Amino acid sequence: MAANPLVEMVNITRNFGGVHALKGVDLSVFAGEVVALLGHNGAGKSVLAQILSGVYPPTSGEIKVDGSPVHFHSPNDARRHGIETIYQTLALADNLDAPSNFFLGRELRTSLGFLDKRRMAEEAAAALVDLNPNFTDIERPVRQMSGGQRQAIAIARAIHFNVRVLIMDEPTAALGPHETAQVAALIQRLRDQGIGILLISHDVRDVMRLSDRIVVLKNGELVGEVRAEESDEDEVVEMIIRGRKLAPADGDGP
């Protein structure tokens, strides 16, 4: 893991009128690291991720990429710095096929300005097969595809556009055991390639298995962070529910 983080969020606050969604939160993601972001609904997880992805500007605080301050005014600004997001909804157009979704908003064009459908199909097929060798039928509308195939499109799209930090919002939600295992394998593969991953999840068991560090928010504040290999489910649940780390005596039974 690199000495300096790929991205760093420092003292981030975000207010929506009188609602203080985030209150001075710090977060960093290093290359080749999976950072899990946990907390109940309303804890501030999604808002923090949306700030990093350029959806909202912070009310105060600073975002750094490779140690340099940046200002995101839109998701395109974040993408230009290699930050991509895969939302729980996957942001796919159900009526379009895989190549059309793959290049949605970033379509390739010929020298005459027409859509280069052949090149888009070739590049999308190559990226999808590299990610999932069994994914060959890419011309069907996305609505006819399985949850795992839809997830593969979203992940392959992010990788194709030179992602450095990948924000994954509940990537295994609504997936069966086999497809969940495929996504877990993909996360490990992306980490091995040096991509930093911010994993938003409610599944503590998955988080313990997949992440390097676990960051917990509660009511917009940072409860703390632990290394997955040095913690356990009880400590993480304690942080989520009570907003504090598990003291040694708390774990002692009769």
C-alpha positions in Angstrom: 0.0 0.0 0.0 1.3 3.5 -0.9 2.6 5.8 1.7 0.1 8.6 0.8 -3.7 8.2 0.2 -5.2 8.4 -3.3 -8.0 10.5 -1.9 -8.4 12.2 1.5 -11.4 14.0 2.9 -10.6 16.3 5.7 -13.1 17.8 8.3 -16.0 17.4 5.9 -19.3 19.0 6.9 -22.5 19.1 4.9 -25.7 21.0 5.8 -29.0 20.8 4.1 -30.8 23.8 5.6 -30.9 23.2 9.3 -30.0 19.5 9.0 -26.3 18.8 9.7 -25.8 15.6 7.6 -22.0 15.5 8.2 -20.1 17.0 11.1 -16.3 17.2 10.5 -15.7 13.7 9.0 -12.2 12.6 7.9 -11.8 9.7 5.5 -8.9 8.4 3.4 -8.5 5.7 0.8 -5.2 4.2 -0.3 -4.2 2.4 -3.5 -5.0 -1.3 -3.2 -7.2 -0.9 -0.2 -10.8 -1.7 0.6 -12.3 0.8 3.0 -15.8 -0.1 4.3 -18.1 2.7 5.3 -20.8 1.5 7.8 -23.6 3.0 9.8 -27.4 3.0 10.1 -29.6 4.8 7.7 -29.2 8.5 8.2 -25.6 8.1 9.5 -24.2 10.1 6.6 -22.7 7.4 4.5 -24.4 8.2 1.2 -23.9 12.0 1.6 -20.1 11.5 2.2 -19.9 9.2 -0.8 -21.9 11.7 -2.9 -19.5 14.5 -1.9 -16.5 12.4 -3.0 -18.3 11.5 -6.3 -19.0 15.2 -7.0 -22.8 15.1 -6.5 -22.7 17.6 -3.6 -20.0 20.1 -2.6 -19.1 20.0 1.1 -20.3 22.9 3.2 -16.8 23.0 4.6 -13.7 20.9 4.6 -11.3 19.8 2.0 -10.9 17.0 -0.6 -7.4 16.0 -1.7 -6.3 13.8 -4.6 -2.7 12.6 -4.5 -2.2 15.2 -1.8 -3.4 18.2 -3.8 -6.7 20.0 -2.9 -9.5 19.6 -5.5 -12.9 21.1 -6.0 -15.7 18.9 -7.5 -18.6 20.7 -9.1 -20.1 17.7 -10.8 -19.6 13.9 -11.1 -17.6 14.6 -14.3 -15.0 16.5 -12.2 -14.6 13.5 -9.9 -14.4 11.1 -12.9 -11.6 13.3 -14.4 -9.6 12.5 -11.2 -10.3 8.7 -11.5 -13.2 8.5 -9.0 -16.1 6.4 -10.2 -19.3 5.3 -8.4 -21.4 2.2 -8.7 -24.7 3.0 -7.0 -27.1 0.3 -5.6 -29.4 1.1 -8.5 -26.4 0.6 -10.9 -27.6 3.7 -13.0 -28.3 1.5 -16.0 -30.9 2.1 -18.7 -33.0 -1.0 -18.8 -34.1 -0.6 -22.5 -30.5 -0.4 -23.8 -28.0 -3.2 -24.4 -24.7 -3.6 -22.6 -22.5 -1.5 -25.0 -25.0 1.4 -25.0 -25.0 1.4 -21.2 -21.2 0.9 -21.1 -20.6 4.2 -23.0 -23.7 6.0 -21.8 -22.9 9.7 -21.7 -19.4 9.0 -23.1 -20.3 7.6 -26.5 -17.5 7.0 -29.1 -17.9 8.7 -32.5 -16.5 8.2 -36.0 -14.4 10.9 -37.7 -17.7 12.1 -39.3 -19.4 12.5 -35.9 -21.7 9.4 -36.1 -21.9 6.9 -33.2 -19.2 4.3 -33.6 -21.4 1.4 -32.6 -19.0 -1.2 -33.9 -16.1 0.1 -31.8 -18.3 0.5 -28.7 -19.5 -3.1 -29.0 -16.0 -4.4 -29.4 -14.6 -2.5 -26.5 -17.5 -3.3 -24.2 -17.4 -7.0 -25.1 -13.6 -7.2 -24.4 -14.0 -5.5 -21.0 -17.0 -7.6 -20.0 -15.4 -10.9 -21.1 -12.2 -10.0 -19.2 -14.3 -9.4 -16.1 -16.6 -12.4 -16.6 -15.6 -14.9 -19.3 -19.2 -16.3 -19.4 -20.7 -12.9 -20.2 -20.9 -13.1 -24.1 -24.5 -12.2 -24.9 -24.2 -8.4 -24.6 -26.8 -7.3 -27.2 -29.9 -8.1 -25.1 -31.6 -5.2 -23.3 -30.3 -4.9 -19.7 -33.7 -5.6 -18.2 -33.4 -9.2 -19.5 -30.0 -9.7 -17.7 -29.3 -11.1 -14.2 -28.3 -9.0 -11.3 -24.7 -10.3 -11.6 -24.5 -9.4 -15.3 -25.9 -5.9 -14.5 -23.3 -5.5 -11.8 -20.6 -6.6 -14.2 -21.6 -3.9 -16.7 -21.4 -1.2 -14.0 -18.0 -2.5 -12.7 -16.5 -3.0 -16.1 -17.5 0.5 -17.2 -15.8 2.0 -14.2 -12.6 0.0 -14.8 -12.5 0.8 -18.5 -12.4 4.6 -17.8 -9.3 4.4 -15.8 -10.8 4.3 -12.3 -8.4 4.9 -9.4 -11.0 5.0 -6.6 -14.2 3.0 -6.9 -17.2 3.8 -4.7 -19.4 0.8 -4.4 -22.8 1.4 -2.8 -24.3 -1.9 -1.5 -22.8 -3.9 -4.4 -24.3 -7.3 -3.3 -27.8 -6.1 -2.5 -30.5 -8.2 -4.1 -27.9 -10.7 -5.4 -28.0 -14.5 -4.8 -25.2 -16.3 -3.1 -23.4 -17.2 -6.4 -23.5 -13.7 -7.8 -22.5 -12.3 -4.4 -19.4 -14.5 -4.4 -18.6 -13.2 -8.0 -18.8 -9.6 -6.8 -16.6 -10.4 -3.8 -14.0 -12.0 -6.1 -14.1 -8.9 -8.3 -13.5 -6.6 -5.3 -10.4 -8.7 -4.4 -9.2 -8.5 -8.0 -9.6 -4.8 -8.2 -7.7 -4.3 -5.0 -4.9 -6.5 -6.3 -4.7 -4.1 -9.3 -4.1 -1.2 -7.0 -7.6 0.4 -7.2 -8.8 2.0 -4.0 -12.3 0.9 -3.1 -14.8 2.6 -0.8 -17.4 0.0 0.1 -20.7 1.1 1.5 -22.6 -1.8 3.0 -25.0 -2.9 5.8 -23.6 -6.5 5.8 -21.1 -6.6 8.6 -20.1 -10.2 7.8 -19.3 -9.3 4.2 -17.4 -6.2 5.3 -15.2 -8.2 7.8 -14.3 -10.6 4.9 -13.7 -8.1 2.2 -12.3 -4.9 3.7 -8.9 -3.8 5.1 -10.3 -0.9 7.2 -13.8 -0.2 8.5 -15.0 3.3 9.1 -18.2 3.9 11.1 -20.5 6.9 11.1 -23.4 7.7 13.4 -25.6 10.8 13.1 -23.2 12.4 10.7 -20.2 12.0 13.0 -17.1 9.7 12.8 -17.4 7.1 15.4 -14.0 5.7 14.6 -12.2 3.2 12.4 -10.7 -0.2 12.9 -8.6 -2.6 10.8 -10.7 -5.6 9.9 -8.0 -8.2 10.8 -7.7 -6.7 14.2 -11.4 -6.4 15.0 -14.5 -8.6 15.0 -18.2 -8.3 14.3 -19.1 -7.5 17.9 -16.9 -4.4 18.0 -18.2 -3.2 14.6 -21.8 -3.7 15.6 -21.1 -1.9 18.9 -19.7 1.1 17.0 -22.8 1.2 14.7 -25.4 0.9 17.4 -23.9 2.7 20.3 -21.6 5.1 18.5 -18.5 3.9 20.4 -15.9 1.2 20.3 -16.3 -1.9 22.3 -14.4 -1.6 25.6 -12.5 -4.8 26.7 -14.8 -5.3 29.7 -17.9 -5.1 27.5 -16.9 -8.3 25.8 -16.5 -10.3 29.0 -19.2 -12.7 29.9 -20.0 -14.8 33.0 
